[in-house]
Amino acid sequence: MTSHPSPPRRRIVGVSTKMYFSAARTRQYVHELLQIISSSPTPPGLLDQLDVFVIPDHVTLMSVVSQLEGTNILTGAQDAFYEDTGAYTGEVSPAVLAEVGCRIVELGHAERRRIFGETDLDAARKAAAAARYGMIPLVCIGERAREGEGTAAATTAAIDECKLQVEAVLESLPDDAEIVLAYEPVWAIGAAEPAGAQHVVAVTREIRALECVRRRRGTTRIMYGGSAGPGLFEKLKDGVDGLFLGRFAHDPAQFYRTILEIAAT
């Protein structure tokens, strides 16, 4: 297959609150983040050079959309169903998410795969639904086992597992659709330290070299997630376009610090 020149890739950074925050804490978190941004001196245009997103729970999503109105910060959702309408009690329609202002949808997280039995096919169908409504699918990928991190064998094992996940989701998308792949080694999620930089850069470079990625016309960005926080992007910038943050960004000041680091690196 013919490879297409890679479209320009903006850097990207964001946070998912998972199910940690109350509704009141979510509103306060976004309020504090906006206050920090507005009161902190930054070089003109610095924050225009990257995409920033906040992914709250479904209940508070509309209030976050309202709080972030008029800013460049994207509001995301933690999941979406693959059908637009129907008798799917408890599921969330991608059409409704787009209608209320959702811009990005997190899909296929390791916790949803482990706890709820979601598969690569589920993630692919959901990604196609998100793209159908103009939202950016943010699809989590990553190997489950930690095998000799930093070795060529570990990179090969990780790629073998990630390749299946990436191919499944890209086959479901239009060739020109934008997608973000969040590389999150399952063994690094919630760990005390992130995966080693050598391992992350090696794996993400190989992901970008996959034929299914190279041949696409649409933009494919790759983030790293898994105990990610301030100070990490400088070590990973040769392999990734940004960071997907978890608990380290639950402090809005630390989130903003990471935003600045990625914008300035």
Long-range contacts (C-beta under 8 A, 24 or more apart in sequence): 1-211, 1-215, 2-215, 3-211, 3-214, 3-215, 4-214, 4-215, 4-216, 4-217, 6-214, 6-219, 6-220, 7-217, 7-218, 7-219, 8-219, 9-219, 9-221, 9-241, 10-49, 10-50, 10-51, 10-221, 10-241, 11-49, 11-50, 11-51, 11-241, 11-242, 11-262, 11-263, 12-50, 12-51, 12-52, 12-53, 12-180, 12-221, 12-223, 12-241, 12-242, 13-50, 13-51, 13-52, 13-53, 13-223, 13-233, 13-242, 13-243, 13-244, 13-245, 13-258, 13-259, 13-262, 14-51, 14-52, 14-53, 14-54, 14-55, 14-74, 14-76, 14-104, 14-242, 14-244, 14-245, 15-53, 15-54, 15-55, 15-244, 15-245, 15-246, 15-249, 15-250, 15-255, 16-55, 16-76, 16-78, 16-106, 16-244, 16-245, 16-246, 17-54, 17-55, 17-56, 17-57, 17-250, 18-57, 18-78, 18-111, 18-246, 19-57, 20-247, 20-250, 21-56, 21-57, 21-60, 21-250, 23-59, 23-60, 23-63, 26-56, 26-57, 26-60, 26-63, 26-64, 27-60, 27-63, 27-64, 27-67, 29-250, 29-252, 30-54, 30-56, 30-64, 30-67, 30-68, 31-67, 32-252, 33-252, 33-255, 33-256, 34-67, 34-68, 34-71, 36-252, 36-253, 36-256, 37-256, 40-256, 42-260, 46-260, 46-263, 46-264, 47-72, 47-259, 47-263, 48-72, 49-263, 50-242, 50-259, 50-262, 50-263, 51-242, 52-259, 53-103, 53-104, 55-104, 55-106, 58-92, 61-97, 61-100, 61-102, 62-100, 62-101, 65-100, 65-101, 65-102, 69-101, 74-103, 74-104, 74-136, 75-101, 75-102, 75-103, 75-104, 76-102, 76-103, 76-104, 76-105, 76-106, 76-138, 77-102, 77-104, 77-105, 77-106, 78-106, 78-109, 79-105, 79-106, 79-107, 79-112, 79-126, 80-105, 80-107, 80-126, 80-129, 80-130, 81-126, 81-129, 82-122, 82-125, 82-126, 82-128, 82-129, 83-129, 84-129, 94-126, 94-129, 94-130, 94-132, 94-133, 94-135, 95-133, 97-130, 97-133, 97-135, 98-133, 98-134, 98-135, 102-135, 103-135, 103-136, 104-135, 104-136, 104-137, 104-138, 104-180, 105-130, 105-135, 105-136, 105-137, 105-138, 106-138, 106-140, 106-182, 107-137, 107-138, 107-139, 107-140, 108-139, 108-140, 108-141, 108-165, 108-169, 109-140, 109-184, 110-140, 110-142, 110-144, 110-184, 110-186, 110-189, 111-189, 114-186, 120-164, 120-165, 120-168, 120-169, 121-168, 123-165, 123-168, 123-169, 124-168, 124-169, 124-171, 124-172, 125-172, 127-169, 127-172, 127-173, 127-179, 128-172, 128-173, 131-173, 131-174, 131-177, 131-178, 131-179, 136-178, 136-179, 136-180, 137-169, 137-173, 137-177, 137-179, 137-180, 138-179, 138-180, 138-182, 138-223, 138-244, 139-165, 139-169, 139-179, 139-180, 139-181, 139-182, 140-182, 140-184, 140-225, 140-244, 141-165, 141-166, 141-181, 141-182, 141-183, 141-184, 141-207, 142-183, 142-184, 142-185, 142-186, 142-188, 142-226, 143-185, 143-186, 143-187, 144-186, 144-187, 145-186, 145-187, 146-185, 146-187, 149-195, 149-196, 149-199, 150-196, 150-198, 150-199, 154-199, 155-199, 155-202, 155-203, 155-206, 158-185, 158-199, 158-203, 159-203, 159-206, 159-207, 162-203, 162-207, 163-207, 163-210, 166-207, 166-210, 166-212, 166-213, 167-210, 167-212, 170-212, 170-213, 170-216, 170-220, 171-212, 173-218, 174-218, 175-216, 175-217, 175-218, 176-216, 176-217, 176-218, 177-218, 178-218, 178-219, 178-220, 178-221, 179-218, 179-219, 179-220, 179-221, 180-220, 180-221, 180-222, 180-223, 181-207, 181-220, 181-221, 181-222, 181-223, 182-222, 182-223, 182-224, 182-225, 182-244, 183-207, 183-222, 183-223, 183-224, 183-225, 183-240, 184-224, 184-225, 184-226, 184-244, 185-226, 188-226, 188-227, 189-225, 189-226, 189-227, 189-246, 190-227, 190-246, 190-247, 191-226, 191-227, 192-227, 193-227, 194-224, 194-226, 194-227, 194-228, 194-229, 194-232, 195-224, 195-226, 195-227, 197-232, 197-235, 197-236, 200-224, 200-236, 200-239, 200-240, 201-236, 201-238, 201-239, 201-240, 202-239, 203-239, 204-236, 204-239, 204-240, 205-238, 205-239, 208-239, 229-254, 229-258, 230-254, 230-257, 230-258, 230-261, 231-261, 233-258, 233-261, 233-262, 233-265, 234-261, 234-265, 237-265
